[in-house]
Amino acid sequence: MCTIFEREQKAYMDAEKGYNEMLEEVEARVEYRHGIILELMKLEGDFVLDECLAVLRAAQQEDFVEISGLIQMSHAAALRGGEKGRMVKKLRKLG
């Protein structure tokens, strides 16, 4: 039984690591896009630039939603991994 919990713990730890890596990528994308948005805002606006700016801002909002979801999934994986780790410790004390 201990082996099962150890495998689950490792799987959750790996999932947490994966979510954190994806989070870093999305955050980097947000930073890069933010720089572009700031540069576009400095330019004298016309219809095409305004449209590009609107598309970039919408994509940025989608990224913020994705960041929120990744944070929640990473946190949940960490909690579940910790729970499995505690079970492993308890089982080892018994045996």
KAGI-V543515 format. One line per field, one symbol per residue. phi: phi as a letter, one per 30 degrees, with the letter a starting at -180 (. if undefined). psi: psi as a letter, one per 40 degrees, with the letter a starting at -180 (. if undefined). burial: 1 if it has 9 or more other C-alpha atoms within 8 Angstrom, else 0. A space follows every 10 residues. Layout:
phi: ???
psi: ???
burial: ???
This chain:
phi: .edddddddd dddddedddd dddddddddd dddddddddd dddddbeddd dddddddddd ddddddeedd dddddddddd dddddddddd ddddc
psi: dddddddddd dddddddddd dddddddddd dddddddddd ddihiadddd dddddddddd dddddddddd dddddddddd dddddddddd dddd.
burial: 0100110111 1110111011 0110011001 0011001001 1000000011 0010011001 0010011001 1011101101 1111101100 10000
